[in-house]
Amino acid sequence: MGLGLRSPQILRTEVLIWRQLRHENILPLLGITHTRIADIRLVTPWQSKGNLSQFMKQPEAESVNRLDMLLKIGRAVDYLHNHQPNVIHGDLKCVNVLVGSDNNPLICDFGLSAARYANSSSTSSPDGGSFRWMAVELLANEQDIKPSTQSDVWSFASLAWELLTGKLPFADKLTNNAVRAAVISGERPPQGDFHAVRRGLSHKLYRQLRASWSVDPDKRPTIGALLPVISNLSSEWEQFFSISTQPRRRTVSVDVHLP
């Protein structure tokens, strides 16, 4: 995992943060390697199924309980937010979640997302590749607002929408400026089609996503408050929908005439 042109101080901070984290849904950091100062790379375990965005395009993804995957991702984010000191991921989206051979999701790219302590004095300009998942206050950037647990909640909701619809947020907006204008004007991703509902994007969950996209960061639910809702919906999905994903057994009727 390449880190680009980061200063040694920033790199050291990011590595120190990552190496502290111990959670079953956070990609562990094994070490670092470099051939020159400008080519420093993080060493992590290999995940055979790529990132979550790639996994969603595979046929097997349609039979997987995506709400359960979302629940596991949410638990990892909740762990970050309750870590002492707090850790802000800052770039939650499906490409920053890897999938192992057992379909276990693992949050990654703390270096690429400039993971930082919540009480950091640094400011951050929006990442040009993440506008579609970015909170409105970061897009407006009127007062040098820093990433926060509340902005992570917004991004987590956008990741949830992406996971359950299989689409990029604001896919019809072709430029970052178009995305920014849409979000600031109050536009939000729609609930989704039948396929999204089938994967778990119910009215109940969508209401939680809408709350997570509130303009006022203080009115957004915490990740911890979202987890019980997602957990219950995941259990309901298993009960009512997983049966339809199982292959049907063919039966043969045979008439037997006994003497």
C-alpha positions, -999 to +999 in steps of 0.1 A: +000+000+000+018+031-012+017+063+008+028+089-017+046+120-007+039+122+030+062+140+055+080+117+079+062+133+108+027+127+093+037+091+083+049+084+118+017+097+133-004+076+110+016+044+116+014+050+154-023+053+152-029+023+130-006+000+150-027+006+182-059-006+166-071-041+174-104-051+159-116-080+139-130-057+112-099-034+109-071-044+086-040-050+108-008-033+101+022-057+099+049-032+093+064-008+068+090-011+040+107+013+017+132+015-011+136+052-008+120+080+013+095+088-014+084+051-017+073+040+017+047+013+019+026-002+046+026-040+049-008-056+056-023-091+052-035-100+017-072-101+012-082-124-016-115-108-027-102-072-031-121-042-019-159-041-012-166-022-044-151-050-064-167-077-043-202-063-049-198-069-087-193-106-082-222-131-085-217-144-050-224-110-035-261-113-043-264-142-018-245-125+010-262-106+039-249-071+031-265-058+063-243-081+083-213-067+064-225-032+071-230-041+108-194-053+111-181-022+094-202-001+117-187-019+148-152-011+135-161+026+131-177+027+165-145+011+179-124+039+163-147+066+176-145+052+212-108+046+211-088+067+235-080+091+221-107+091+194-097+081+159-114+097+128-112+076+097-120+105+074-125+085+041-152+058+046-163+043+013-165+008-002-131+010-019-115+015+016-130-018+029-113-050+020-130-084+019-113-116+031-119-152+019-146-156+045-164-124+033-152-106+064-150-068+058-119-050+070-116-012+071-083+000+057-064+029+041-059+049+073-027+063+057-044+072+024-073+088+043-050+108+066-064+090+097-059+113+127-068+118+163-101+137+167-083+164+188-056+170+161-049+207+154-045+200+117-070+210+091-079+190+060-090+200+026-115+177+008-100+147-009-108+151-046-116+114-049-141+113-020-166+141-026-195+117-031-191+104+005-181+136+021-202+155+047-218+188+037-198+208+062-165+196+047-177+203+012-187+238+021-155+242+040-165+277+050-146+278+084-119+252+079-140+226+096-120+195+104-132+158+100-151+146+130-170+116+143-201+133+128-186+136+094-176+099+096-213+092+103-223+109+071-197+090+051-208+057+068-243+063+057-231+070+021-211+038+023-242+019+035-262+033+005-234+024-019-232-012-004-269-018-007-276-002-040-244-012-057-241+024-071-219+053-064-236+082-045-246+109-070-235+088-099-253+111-122-231+140-112-199+139-133-177+164-115-168+172-080-183+207-083-216+192-094-216+168-064-207+197-040-235+219-054-260+191-051-252+182-015-251+219-004-285+225-021-300+196+000-300+168-025-295+133-010-292+098-025-327+083-031-339+052-014-331+029-043-348+003-065-362-032-058-327-047-058-316-023-031-347-031-010-340-068-016-305-063-002-318-046+029-323-009+021-357-008+038-377+024+046-366+020+082-329+020+074-333+047+048-348+070+074-316+064+095-295+072+065-314+105+059-308+114+096-271+107+091-271+131+062-285+160+084-270+194+076-265+199+113-238+175+125-251+175+160-285+161+148-269+130+132-271+098+152-239+083+165-225+051+149-233+034+182-270+044+179-272+030+144-258-004+153-289-019+170-311-008+141-287-025+115-284-056+137-322-061+139-326-055+102-298-080+095-315-106+116-348-099+097-330-102+064-316-136+074-351-148+085-371-136+055-348-133+025-319-157+028-341-187+020-348-173-015-310-173-022-307-210-016-308-233-047-341-251-051-341-288-049-356-306-079-381-333-070-393-362-090-427-378-086-428-415-091-459-436-092-454-470-075-479-497-081-478-524-055-492-559-063 
